[in-house]
Amino acid sequence: MFGAALPLALKRLLCALALVSMTTTGSTAETQSSAPQPTEPTEPSLETLMKMEIPVVEAASKYEQKTTEAPASVTIITSDEVKKYGYQTLADILASAPGLYVSYDRNYSFLGVRGFNPGDYNNRVLLLVDGHRLNNSLTDGAGIGTDFILDVDLIDRVEIVRGPGSSLYGNNAFLGVINVITRKGRDITGNGFEVSGEGGSFDSYKGRVTYGNRFKNDLEVLLSGTIYDSAGQSSLYYPAYDQRINPGNQWAPNNGIAENADSDSFKSGFGSLAFHDFSLEGGYITREKGNPTAQGGPPITFDDNRFRTTDDRGYVNFKFAHEFPEDIDVTAQVYYDRSDHKIDQPYTLNTPGDLLLEEVQTGEWWGTDLQLTKRLWDRHTLTLGGEYRDDFRQQDGFYSNNTNVPAGSPISGNRQNYAVYLQGDFAVLTNLHFNAGVRYDQYDDFAPAFNPRLALIYNPVGQTVFKAIYGTAFRAPNFFEVTYSAPPPLRPETITTYELDYEQGIGNHLRSSVAGFYNQIDNLISLGSQGYQNLSGAEAKGVELGLDAFWSSGVRGRASYTFQETRDTATGEVLTDSPRHLGKLNLSVPLWKDKVFAGLEFQYVSKRTTTQLDPNTLTVEPGADAGGYGVVNLTLFSQNLVKGLDISASIYNLLDRSYSDPSTPDHLQNVIPQDGRTFRVKLTYRF
């Protein structure tokens, strides 16, 4: 299908180059015996140039290795793809990956992994930036939408490592690990300055200024700041708040229509400084989002644009990393983090909006870790590490504008944890590797956790790779779950995963993959009628099919299909927001030389079950299914038509498909309608 993508003239040129190479390097036996032969080719061969390159991943083993050698199923999404497909947030990037999907409740984005997405603020996935943990110390959640701490223009690549990662990372590495690798100062070309501006639907605007450089003394610096503002949809309709459908609903004064309540804005900054073995990195974001859904249900007032959330997130990380030749690699770091969350909720007591309740949450923590990596005889790798973390401030307070409604004293807490881990990668045979690791975690007052991971990686011939993987992980109850729990005391959630992967290179331009998985989750923490409890377990099984394509002409493609089934082990019911089928297709084609590209993306998500609040009892009940949908996105991207200038134009939901995501907990609505056709235009200039 893509054979025509290689122009005939280019094919002839490559064949000619190959013939010349064979002619000039060929020789008689006498010449070969008399002339010295180089141990390595000085130039890459034609086959190497034309062959699809195997990406490198760091997060799978905490050191660089090819994805085919990693003890996990891995997907890498590069900055080139971010540009050519017009991704605006980390959520957009993750939604394009096999086996992943994202639901949006018009406040936060929630990541589903292999059929599991309970609206948990992403606390069952570990999110890293350059190896630094971003999950906060209160909900253990991590923002991936406009609340993600990093501008996507600063991303070099995103590493998605599926499966349990507690053998290396401990808590929250439950369903997978996502590591976002940032650009460095050297990546900003020209004189080191890069500016970007964009505008789009709903009066959305964004601007960024970045400076980066690597000086002659090896000092490397990158500084960047971003501002974003969007009015959001001016009018959103929710039947659950329509008095014509639900008579007597005094909390819905506008017949289900929320007006001017969907705003979104943020300011963020990021910086990194590196000198030889030392590096200093930090980021900060403050984001304010209007919540048009009246999440929480009655007596929260609907159609009141004072209902909004504010999130502040920041960190600073100091790292030392040194490679001692033929000895050992040492990495040590110390960090400080802070997370603040505020939610303003207007309530109706006697008249609409006569109470504004403000909830303020604050978390502060610091930690340190040390890792030693030793390579033995270029065949085996041993990794030994230890961590300590102190969540020294955890606080949740309520404040009221009504003196008749006392706010109460803030709830405070703290917790400490430490861990040690050991991992080894052993070359049993030249083409057979055995990877084994285990980690011991003492997490607060919970019983110690031991989590192993075992993997056999077999390369029988050529580009064929088989992986057999077993692993376990845990998620300790977070601050809120412990604070608002019901007897008996909560236990950590656990997961056991079995996975078989088959990866196959096909010629020089295609690479396919098949992954079959089975996950068993125990002691799942859920909100019951009396508070948080270990209510049940779940099991997930499925298969993921993937195909990646690359041609030297610039044509690139990626396709995947996932079949998954995730059920509650107690009831046998399919879990909420768990689609059985996922389909993805991405295709990027050069329209003119290497300067203008068209990027086409298609995503399909099958129907999903939902839940909703009963307006009278405020108990959670099953809702009608959210229908399946397919969405097409189109991006035109140009680079260096004018030196240093990139231009892109994107249309999202090109066919204006009407679809909805299941609501997250505490919504009166069972589904949240998503945006129709939208657009964005963006310019980036380097000078």
C-alpha positions as CSV (number, residue, x, y, z in Angstrom):
1,M,0.0,0.0,0.0
2,F,2.9,2.4,0.8
3,G,5.2,1.2,-1.9
4,A,4.3,4.2,-4.1
5,A,5.4,6.5,-1.3
6,L,9.0,5.9,-2.3
7,P,9.4,7.9,-5.5
8,L,10.8,5.9,-8.5
9,A,13.7,8.2,-8.9
10,L,14.6,7.7,-5.2
11,K,14.4,4.0,-5.5
12,R,16.8,4.1,-8.5
13,L,19.2,6.3,-6.6
14,L,19.2,4.0,-3.6
15,C,19.8,1.0,-5.9
16,A,22.6,2.8,-7.6
17,L,24.2,3.7,-4.3
18,A,24.0,0.1,-3.2
19,L,25.6,-1.1,-6.4
20,V,28.4,1.5,-6.1
21,S,28.9,0.4,-2.5
22,M,29.2,-3.2,-3.4
23,T,31.5,-2.5,-6.3
24,T,33.9,-0.3,-4.3
25,T,34.0,-2.6,-1.3
26,G,34.2,-5.9,-3.1
27,S,37.7,-7.3,-3.7
28,T,39.6,-10.5,-4.4
29,A,40.7,-12.9,-1.6
30,E,44.3,-11.7,-2.1
31,T,43.3,-8.0,-1.7
32,Q,41.3,-8.9,1.4
33,S,44.2,-10.7,3.0
34,S,46.7,-8.0,2.3
35,A,44.7,-4.9,3.2
36,P,43.8,-4.1,6.8
37,Q,40.0,-4.3,7.5
38,P,38.3,-1.8,9.7
39,T,36.6,-3.3,12.7
40,E,33.5,-1.1,12.2
41,P,32.1,0.6,9.1
42,T,32.8,4.3,8.9
43,E,29.4,5.0,7.4
44,P,26.1,3.3,8.1
45,S,25.0,0.8,5.5
46,L,22.2,1.3,3.1
47,E,20.2,-1.4,4.9
48,T,20.8,0.4,8.2
49,L,19.7,3.8,6.8
50,M,16.5,2.3,5.4
51,K,15.6,0.1,8.4
52,M,13.1,1.2,11.1
53,E,15.1,2.2,14.1
54,I,14.2,0.5,17.5
55,P,13.4,3.3,20.0
56,V,15.2,3.5,23.4
57,V,13.3,3.6,26.7
58,E,14.6,4.6,30.2
59,A,11.6,4.0,32.4
60,A,11.2,0.3,32.0
61,S,14.5,-0.5,33.9
62,K,15.7,2.9,35.1
63,Y,18.5,2.9,32.5
64,E,18.5,3.1,28.7
65,Q,17.7,0.1,26.6
66,K,16.0,-0.8,23.4
67,T,12.2,-1.3,23.7
68,T,12.7,-4.9,22.3
69,E,15.0,-5.6,25.3
70,A,12.7,-4.0,28.0
71,P,10.9,-6.3,30.4
72,A,7.5,-4.7,29.5
73,S,5.3,-3.7,26.6
74,V,6.5,-0.2,25.7
75,T,5.2,2.6,23.4
76,I,7.3,5.7,22.6
77,I,5.6,8.9,21.2
78,T,8.1,11.5,19.9
79,S,8.0,15.3,19.7
80,D,7.8,14.9,15.9
81,E,4.5,13.1,16.3
82,V,3.2,15.7,18.8
83,K,3.8,18.4,16.1
84,K,2.4,16.4,13.1
85,Y,-0.8,15.3,14.9
86,G,-1.5,18.6,16.6
87,Y,-1.6,17.2,20.2
88,Q,-2.4,19.9,22.7
89,T,-2.1,18.1,26.0
90,L,-0.4,15.0,27.5
91,A,-4.0,13.5,27.6
92,D,-4.1,13.8,23.7
93,I,-0.8,12.1,23.4
94,L,-1.7,9.2,25.7
95,A,-5.1,8.7,24.0
96,S,-3.3,7.9,20.8
97,A,-1.4,4.9,22.3
98,P,-2.5,1.3,22.1
99,G,-4.6,0.1,25.0
100,L,-5.1,3.6,26.5
101,Y,-8.1,5.9,26.4
102,V,-9.0,9.2,28.1
103,S,-12.3,10.4,29.6
104,Y,-13.0,14.1,30.3
105,D,-15.6,15.4,32.8
106,R,-15.0,19.1,31.8
107,N,-12.7,19.5,34.7
108,Y,-10.0,16.9,34.6
109,S,-8.9,14.2,32.2
110,F,-8.8,10.6,33.4
111,L,-6.6,7.9,31.9
112,G,-7.9,4.4,31.2
113,V,-5.4,1.5,30.9
114,R,-6.4,-1.8,29.6
115,G,-10.1,-1.4,30.5
116,F,-9.6,0.1,34.0
117,N,-10.7,3.7,34.5
118,P,-12.6,4.4,37.8
119,G,-12.2,8.2,37.7
120,D,-9.4,8.0,40.3
121,Y,-7.5,11.2,39.3
122,N,-4.9,8.8,37.7
123,N,-3.5,7.5,41.0
124,R,-3.1,4.0,39.6
125,V,-0.6,5.2,37.0
126,L,2.8,6.6,37.9
127,L,3.6,9.8,36.0
128,L,7.2,11.0,35.8
129,V,9.0,14.0,34.2
130,D,12.6,13.1,33.5
131,G,12.2,10.4,36.2
132,H,10.7,12.7,38.8
133,R,7.5,11.5,40.4
134,L,4.5,13.9,39.7
135,N,1.8,12.1,41.6
136,N,0.8,14.3,44.5
137,S,0.8,13.4,48.2
138,L,-3.0,13.9,48.9
139,T,-4.9,11.9,46.2
140,D,-1.8,10.4,44.7
141,G,-3.3,11.8,41.5
142,A,-1.5,13.3,38.5
143,G,-2.8,15.8,36.0
144,I,-2.6,15.0,32.3
145,G,-4.9,17.7,30.8
146,T,-4.3,21.4,31.0
147,D,-3.3,20.8,34.6
148,F,-0.2,18.9,33.5
149,I,2.9,20.8,34.6
150,L,4.8,20.8,31.3
151,D,3.9,22.5,28.0
152,V,3.8,19.8,25.3
153,D,6.2,21.9,23.2
154,L,8.9,21.0,25.8
155,I,8.4,17.3,25.4
156,D,11.1,15.3,23.6
157,R,9.3,12.0,23.9
158,V,6.8,10.2,26.1
159,E,7.6,6.6,27.3
160,I,4.6,4.5,28.1
161,V,5.4,1.3,30.0
162,R,2.5,-1.0,30.6
163,G,2.0,-3.3,33.5
164,P,3.0,-3.2,37.1
165,G,6.1,-1.2,37.9
166,S,6.2,-1.5,41.7
167,S,9.4,-3.7,41.6
168,L,11.3,-0.5,40.7
169,Y,9.0,2.4,41.6
170,G,6.8,1.3,44.5
171,N,3.4,3.0,45.1
172,N,1.2,4.1,42.2
173,A,3.1,2.1,39.5
174,F,0.0,-0.1,39.4
175,L,-1.2,-0.2,35.8
176,G,1.8,1.4,34.2
177,V,4.5,4.0,34.3
178,I,4.6,7.1,32.0
179,N,7.9,9.0,31.8
180,V,7.9,12.3,30.0
181,I,11.4,13.2,28.7
182,T,12.0,17.0,28.3
183,R,13.9,18.8,25.6
184,K,17.3,20.2,26.6
185,G,19.0,23.5,26.1
186,R,20.9,22.2,23.1
187,D,17.6,21.3,21.3
188,I,16.7,25.0,20.9
189,T,18.3,25.9,17.6
190,G,19.4,29.3,16.2
191,N,20.4,31.8,18.9
192,G,18.5,29.8,21.5
193,F,15.1,31.6,21.5
194,E,11.8,30.0,20.6
195,V,8.4,31.7,20.7
196,S,5.0,30.2,20.0
197,G,1.5,31.5,19.7
198,E,-1.8,29.8,19.0
199,G,-5.5,30.5,18.9
200,G,-8.6,28.3,18.5
201,S,-12.2,27.6,19.2
202,F,-14.0,29.0,22.3
203,D,-11.7,32.1,22.3
204,S,-8.7,30.0,23.3
205,Y,-5.2,31.5,23.2
206,K,-1.8,30.3,24.2
207,G,1.7,31.9,24.2
208,R,5.1,30.5,25.1
209,V,8.6,31.9,25.3
210,T,11.6,29.5,25.6
211,Y,15.3,30.1,25.8
212,G,17.8,27.3,25.6
213,N,21.6,26.9,25.0
214,R,24.6,24.8,25.6
215,F,27.7,26.9,26.3
216,K,31.3,26.0,25.4
217,N,32.0,25.2,29.1
218,D,29.3,22.5,28.9
219,L,26.8,24.5,31.0
220,E,23.4,23.8,29.6
221,V,20.3,25.8,30.3
222,L,16.6,25.8,29.3
223,L,14.0,28.3,30.6
224,S,10.4,28.4,29.4
225,G,7.1,30.1,30.3
226,T,3.5,29.6,29.0
227,I,0.2,31.4,29.4
228,Y,-3.1,29.9,28.3
229,D,-6.7,31.2,28.4
230,S,-10.0,29.8,27.1
231,A,-13.5,31.0,27.6
232,G,-14.8,27.4,27.0
233,Q,-18.2,26.5,25.7
234,S,-20.6,29.4,26.3
235,S,-23.6,27.1,26.7
236,L,-23.8,23.4,27.9
237,Y,-27.0,21.4,28.3
238,Y,-27.5,18.7,30.9
239,P,-30.9,17.0,31.0
240,A,-30.4,15.8,34.6
241,Y,-30.7,19.5,35.7
242,D,-33.7,20.3,33.4
243,Q,-36.7,21.1,35.6
244,R,-39.0,20.3,32.6
245,I,-37.7,16.7,32.9
246,N,-37.1,16.7,36.7
247,P,-39.8,18.9,38.2
248,G,-39.1,20.4,41.6
249,N,-35.3,20.5,41.2
250,Q,-34.6,23.8,43.0
251,W,-30.9,23.5,42.3
252,A,-31.3,23.9,38.6
253,P,-32.6,27.4,37.9
254,N,-31.9,27.4,34.1
255,N,-33.5,24.3,32.8
256,G,-30.3,22.3,32.5
257,I,-28.3,25.0,30.7
258,A,-24.9,26.1,32.2
259,E,-23.8,29.4,30.7
260,N,-20.3,30.8,30.6
261,A,-19.2,28.2,33.2
262,D,-16.5,26.3,31.2
263,S,-13.5,28.6,31.4
264,D,-9.9,27.3,31.6
265,S,-6.7,29.1,32.1
266,F,-3.1,28.4,33.3
267,K,0.3,29.8,33.7
268,S,3.3,27.5,33.8
269,G,7.1,27.7,33.9
270,F,9.8,25.1,33.5
271,G,13.6,25.3,33.8
272,S,16.6,23.0,33.8
273,L,20.3,23.6,34.4
274,A,23.0,21.1,33.8
275,F,26.8,21.1,34.3
276,H,28.7,17.9,33.8
277,D,27.4,15.4,36.3
278,F,25.0,17.8,38.1
279,S,21.6,19.0,37.0
280,L,18.8,21.1,38.6
281,E,15.3,21.0,37.2
282,G,12.0,22.5,38.3
283,G,8.5,23.3,37.2
284,Y,5.4,25.1,38.3
285,I,1.8,25.5,37.1
286,T,-1.2,27.3,38.4
287,R,-4.5,26.4,36.6
288,E,-8.0,27.6,37.2
289,K,-11.0,25.7,35.7
290,G,-14.7,26.5,35.7
291,N,-16.8,23.4,36.4
292,P,-20.1,23.5,34.5
293,T,-21.4,20.1,35.7
294,A,-22.2,21.0,39.4
295,Q,-20.2,17.9,40.4
296,G,-21.3,16.6,43.8
297,G,-25.0,16.9,43.1
298,P,-27.7,18.8,45.2
299,P,-27.6,21.0,47.1
300,I,-24.7,22.4,45.0
301,T,-26.1,25.1,42.7
302,F,-26.2,24.4,39.0
303,D,-25.4,27.2,36.5
304,D,-23.3,29.1,38.9
305,N,-19.9,30.2,37.4
306,R,-18.4,30.5,40.9
307,F,-18.0,26.8,40.9
308,R,-14.4,26.3,39.9
309,T,-11.2,24.5,40.9
310,T,-7.7,25.9,41.2
311,D,-4.6,23.7,41.1
312,D,-1.0,24.7,41.9
313,R,1.8,22.2,41.4
314,G,5.5,22.7,41.7
315,Y,8.7,20.8,42.2
316,V,12.5,21.2,42.2
317,N,14.9,18.3,41.7
318,F,18.7,18.2,42.1
319,K,20.5,15.2,40.6
320,F,24.0,13.8,40.4
321,A,24.7,11.2,37.8
322,H,28.1,9.8,36.9
323,E,29.4,6.9,34.9
324,F,32.6,5.4,36.2
325,P,34.3,3.7,33.2
326,E,34.2,-0.1,33.5
327,D,33.0,0.2,37.0
328,I,29.6,1.4,38.2
329,D,27.0,4.1,37.3
330,V,25.8,6.2,40.2
331,T,22.6,8.3,40.3
332,A,21.5,10.3,43.4
333,Q,18.9,13.0,43.8
334,V,17.0,15.0,46.3
335,Y,13.8,16.8,45.7
336,Y,11.0,19.0,47.1
337,D,7.4,19.1,45.9
338,R,4.2,21.0,46.7
339,S,0.6,20.6,45.6
340,D,-2.3,22.9,46.3
341,H,-5.9,22.4,45.4
342,K,-8.9,24.7,46.0
343,I,-12.5,24.2,45.0
344,D,-15.2,26.8,45.3
345,Q,-18.6,25.2,45.6
346,P,-21.8,27.4,45.6
347,Y,-24.7,25.8,47.6
348,T,-28.4,26.4,47.8
349,L,-29.8,26.5,51.3
350,N,-32.8,28.8,51.4
351,T,-32.1,30.7,48.1
352,P,-29.8,29.7,45.2
353,G,-26.2,30.4,45.8
354,D,-26.5,31.7,49.4
355,L,-23.5,29.6,50.6
356,L,-20.0,29.5,49.0
357,L,-18.0,26.7,50.6
358,E,-14.2,26.6,49.9
359,E,-12.2,23.5,50.3
360,V,-8.4,24.0,50.4
361,Q,-6.0,21.1,50.2
362,T,-2.2,21.4,50.6
363,G,0.5,18.8,50.4
364,E,4.3,19.2,50.8
365,W,6.9,16.5,50.7
366,W,10.6,15.9,50.1
367,G,12.6,12.9,49.3
368,T,15.9,11.4,48.2
369,D,17.1,8.3,46.4
370,L,20.3,6.5,45.3
371,Q,20.8,4.1,42.5
372,L,23.8,2.0,41.5
373,T,24.0,0.2,38.2
374,K,26.8,-2.3,37.4
375,R,27.4,-4.0,34.0
376,L,29.2,-7.3,34.1
377,W,31.2,-8.6,31.1
378,D,28.8,-6.6,28.8
379,R,26.3,-9.4,29.3
380,H,24.6,-8.8,32.7
381,T,23.3,-5.6,34.4
382,L,22.6,-5.3,38.1
383,T,20.7,-2.3,39.6
384,L,20.5,-1.6,43.4
385,G,18.6,1.3,44.7
386,G,17.0,2.9,47.8
387,E,14.5,5.7,48.4
388,Y,13.2,7.7,51.3
389,R,10.2,10.1,51.2
390,D,8.6,12.3,53.9
391,D,5.1,13.7,53.2
392,F,5.5,16.2,56.1
393,R,2.4,18.2,55.4
394,Q,-1.0,16.9,54.4
395,Q,-4.0,19.2,55.0
396,D,-7.6,19.5,54.0
397,G,-9.6,22.4,55.3
398,F,-13.1,23.9,54.7
399,Y,-14.0,27.6,54.8
400,S,-17.5,29.2,54.5
401,N,-18.8,32.7,53.6
402,N,-21.8,32.0,55.8
403,T,-21.4,32.5,59.6
404,N,-24.4,30.1,60.1
405,V,-22.4,27.3,58.5
406,P,-19.3,26.5,60.5
407,A,-16.4,25.3,58.5
408,G,-14.6,23.2,61.1
409,S,-11.0,22.6,61.8
410,P,-8.6,21.5,59.0
411,I,-7.7,17.8,58.9
412,S,-4.0,17.2,59.0
413,G,-1.6,14.3,58.6
414,N,1.8,13.1,57.5
415,R,3.4,9.9,56.4
416,Q,6.9,8.5,55.7
417,N,8.0,5.7,53.5
418,Y,11.3,4.0,52.5
419,A,12.2,1.3,50.1
420,V,15.1,-0.8,48.6
421,Y,15.1,-2.6,45.3
422,L,17.3,-4.9,43.3
423,Q,17.0,-5.8,39.6
424,G,19.1,-7.9,37.3
425,D,19.2,-8.5,33.6
426,F,21.1,-11.6,32.7
427,A,22.1,-12.9,29.3
428,V,21.4,-16.6,29.8
429,L,22.2,-17.2,26.1
430,T,23.2,-14.7,23.4
431,N,19.6,-14.4,22.4
432,L,17.8,-15.1,25.7
433,H,17.6,-12.7,28.6
434,F,16.2,-13.2,32.0
435,N,15.1,-10.1,33.9
436,A,14.3,-10.3,37.6
437,G,13.7,-7.6,40.2
438,V,12.1,-7.2,43.6
439,R,11.4,-4.2,45.8
440,Y,10.6,-3.9,49.5
441,D,8.4,-0.9,50.6
442,Q,7.6,0.2,54.1
443,Y,4.8,2.6,53.4
444,D,3.6,4.5,56.4
445,D,2.0,2.1,58.9
446,F,0.9,-0.5,56.4
447,A,2.4,-3.9,56.3
448,P,5.6,-4.1,54.3
449,A,5.1,-4.8,50.6
450,F,7.3,-7.1,48.4
451,N,6.7,-6.7,44.7
452,P,8.6,-8.8,42.1
453,R,8.8,-8.7,38.3
454,L,10.1,-11.5,36.2
455,A,10.6,-11.5,32.4
456,L,12.0,-13.8,29.8
457,I,13.0,-12.0,26.6
458,Y,13.8,-14.3,23.7
459,N,15.2,-13.3,20.2
460,P,15.2,-16.6,18.3
461,V,16.0,-15.1,14.9
462,G,16.3,-11.8,13.1
463,Q,13.7,-9.2,14.2
464,T,11.6,-11.7,16.2
465,V,11.2,-11.1,19.9
466,F,9.1,-12.9,22.5
467,K,8.5,-11.7,26.0
468,A,6.9,-13.5,28.9
469,I,6.3,-11.2,31.9
470,Y,5.0,-11.6,35.4
471,G,4.7,-8.9,38.0
472,T,2.9,-7.5,41.0
473,A,2.2,-4.0,42.2
474,F,0.5,-2.1,45.0
475,R,-1.3,1.1,45.7
476,A,-1.5,2.3,49.3
477,P,-4.6,4.1,50.5
478,N,-4.1,7.8,50.0
479,F,-4.6,10.6,52.5
480,F,-8.3,11.1,51.7
481,E,-9.1,7.4,51.6
482,V,-7.5,6.9,55.0
483,T,-9.1,10.1,56.5
484,Y,-12.6,9.3,55.2
485,S,-12.5,5.5,55.5
486,A,-15.0,3.2,57.2
487,P,-14.1,0.3,59.5
488,P,-12.3,-2.0,59.1
489,P,-8.9,-0.3,58.4
490,L,-8.1,-0.1,54.7
491,R,-5.5,-2.4,53.1
492,P,-3.4,-1.5,50.0
493,E,-4.7,-2.6,46.6
494,T,-2.7,-5.2,44.8
495,I,-2.4,-6.3,41.2
496,T,-0.9,-9.4,39.7
497,T,-0.2,-9.4,35.9
498,Y,0.6,-12.1,33.4
499,E,1.6,-11.0,29.9
500,L,2.9,-12.6,26.7
501,D,4.3,-10.3,23.9
502,Y,5.3,-11.1,20.4
503,E,7.2,-8.4,18.4
504,Q,8.1,-8.8,14.8
505,G,10.0,-6.7,12.4
506,I,8.7,-7.1,8.8
507,G,11.3,-6.0,6.3
508,N,12.9,-2.7,6.8
509,H,9.8,-0.6,7.3
510,L,7.2,-2.4,9.4
511,R,7.1,-3.6,13.0
512,S,4.2,-5.5,14.4
513,S,3.3,-6.5,18.0
514,V,0.8,-8.8,19.7
515,A,0.3,-8.6,23.5
516,G,-2.0,-10.8,25.6
517,F,-2.5,-9.9,29.2
518,Y,-4.4,-10.9,32.3
519,N,-4.7,-8.7,35.4
520,Q,-6.0,-9.7,38.8
521,I,-6.8,-6.8,41.2
522,D,-7.5,-7.4,44.8
523,N,-8.7,-5.2,47.7
524,L,-9.9,-2.6,45.3
525,I,-10.7,0.6,47.3
526,S,-14.0,2.2,46.5
527,L,-16.3,4.8,48.1
528,G,-19.1,3.0,49.9
529,S,-22.1,4.2,51.8
530,Q,-20.1,4.6,55.0
531,G,-16.8,5.9,53.4
532,Y,-13.9,4.3,51.6
533,Q,-13.6,0.6,51.9
534,N,-11.9,-2.4,50.3
535,L,-15.1,-3.4,48.6
536,S,-14.1,-5.8,45.8
537,G,-11.6,-6.9,43.2
538,A,-11.5,-6.9,39.4
539,E,-10.0,-8.9,36.6
540,A,-9.0,-7.8,33.2
541,K,-8.0,-9.8,30.2
542,G,-7.4,-8.9,26.6
543,V,-5.1,-8.6,23.6
544,E,-3.5,-5.7,21.9
545,L,-2.4,-5.7,18.2
546,G,-0.1,-3.0,16.9
547,L,1.6,-2.1,13.6
548,D,4.2,0.7,13.1
549,A,5.4,1.8,9.7
550,F,8.3,4.0,8.6
551,W,9.6,5.0,5.1
552,S,12.6,7.2,4.2
553,S,10.2,9.3,2.1
554,G,8.8,10.6,5.4
555,V,5.6,8.6,5.5
556,R,4.9,7.3,9.0
557,G,2.0,5.3,10.3
558,R,0.8,3.6,13.4
559,A,-2.3,1.3,13.8
560,S,-3.6,-0.6,16.8
561,Y,-6.6,-2.6,18.0
562,T,-7.3,-3.6,21.6
563,F,-9.9,-6.1,22.8
564,Q,-10.3,-6.1,26.5
565,E,-12.8,-7.2,29.1
566,T,-12.7,-5.9,32.7
567,R,-15.2,-7.1,35.3
568,D,-15.9,-6.9,39.0
569,T,-14.9,-10.3,40.5
570,A,-17.7,-10.2,43.1
571,T,-20.6,-9.3,40.7
572,G,-19.3,-10.3,37.3
573,E,-20.4,-6.9,36.0
574,V,-18.4,-5.0,33.5
575,L,-16.6,-2.0,35.2
576,T,-17.7,1.5,34.6
577,D,-16.0,3.3,31.7
578,S,-14.5,0.1,30.3
579,P,-14.8,-0.2,26.5
580,R,-14.4,-3.6,25.0
581,H,-12.9,-2.4,21.8
582,L,-10.3,0.4,21.0
583,G,-9.1,1.2,17.6
584,K,-6.4,3.7,16.6
585,L,-4.9,4.8,13.3
586,N,-2.3,7.5,12.7
587,L,-0.8,8.5,9.4
588,S,1.6,11.3,8.6
589,V,2.4,12.0,4.9
590,P,4.8,14.6,3.4
591,L,2.9,16.8,1.0
592,W,5.9,18.8,-0.2
593,K,9.5,17.7,0.3
594,D,10.3,17.6,4.0
595,K,8.5,20.9,4.7
596,V,4.8,20.3,4.6
597,F,3.0,17.3,6.2
598,A,-0.6,16.1,6.7
599,G,-1.3,14.2,9.8
600,L,-4.5,12.1,10.0
601,E,-5.7,10.4,13.2
602,F,-8.7,8.2,13.8
603,Q,-9.8,6.9,17.2
604,Y,-12.6,4.5,18.0
605,V,-14.0,3.7,21.5
606,S,-16.8,1.2,21.9
607,K,-19.7,1.7,24.3
608,R,-19.1,2.0,28.0
609,T,-21.2,1.5,31.1
610,T,-21.9,4.5,33.4
611,T,-23.0,5.5,36.9
612,Q,-24.9,8.5,38.2
613,L,-26.1,10.0,41.5
614,D,-29.8,9.6,42.5
615,P,-30.9,13.2,43.1
616,N,-33.0,12.2,46.1
617,T,-30.8,9.7,47.9
618,L,-27.4,10.8,46.5
619,T,-26.5,7.1,46.1
620,V,-24.6,5.9,43.1
621,E,-26.7,4.0,40.6
622,P,-26.1,2.4,37.1
623,G,-26.8,4.7,34.2
624,A,-27.5,4.2,30.5
625,D,-24.5,3.2,28.4
626,A,-22.4,5.8,26.8
627,G,-22.5,5.0,23.1
628,G,-19.4,4.1,21.0
629,Y,-17.9,6.6,18.7
630,G,-15.2,7.3,16.2
631,V,-13.4,10.6,15.9
632,V,-11.2,11.9,13.1
633,N,-8.6,14.7,13.6
634,L,-6.6,16.4,10.8
635,T,-3.4,18.5,11.1
636,L,-1.4,20.3,8.4
637,F,2.1,21.1,9.6
638,S,4.9,23.0,7.9
639,Q,8.5,23.5,9.0
640,N,11.1,25.9,7.7
641,L,9.1,27.3,4.8
642,V,10.6,30.4,6.2
643,K,13.8,29.8,8.1
644,G,13.0,29.0,11.8
645,L,9.2,29.1,11.3
646,D,6.8,26.2,11.9
647,I,3.1,26.6,11.2
648,S,0.3,24.2,11.9
649,A,-3.5,24.1,11.6
650,S,-5.6,21.4,13.2
651,I,-9.3,20.4,13.0
652,Y,-10.4,18.1,15.8
653,N,-13.5,15.9,15.5
654,L,-13.4,16.7,11.8
655,L,-16.8,15.1,11.1
656,D,-18.4,16.9,14.0
657,R,-19.4,13.6,15.7
658,S,-21.6,13.9,18.8
659,Y,-20.4,11.7,21.6
660,S,-20.1,11.6,25.4
661,D,-17.8,10.2,28.1
662,P,-19.0,8.5,31.2
663,S,-19.2,10.8,34.1
664,T,-16.8,10.4,37.0
665,P,-18.0,9.9,40.6
666,D,-20.4,12.4,42.2
667,H,-22.1,13.5,39.1
668,L,-25.9,13.8,38.7
669,Q,-25.3,13.2,35.0
670,N,-24.4,9.7,33.8
671,V,-22.5,11.1,30.7
672,I,-20.6,14.3,29.9
673,P,-21.0,15.5,26.3
674,Q,-17.7,16.3,24.5
675,D,-16.9,19.0,22.1
676,G,-17.9,18.9,18.4
677,R,-15.7,20.2,15.6
678,T,-13.0,22.6,16.9
679,F,-9.9,24.1,15.4
680,R,-6.5,25.5,16.3
681,V,-3.8,27.5,14.4
682,K,-0.3,27.7,15.8
683,L,3.0,29.4,14.9
684,T,6.4,28.7,16.3
685,Y,9.5,30.8,15.5
686,R,13.1,30.1,16.4
687,F,15.7,32.8,16.3
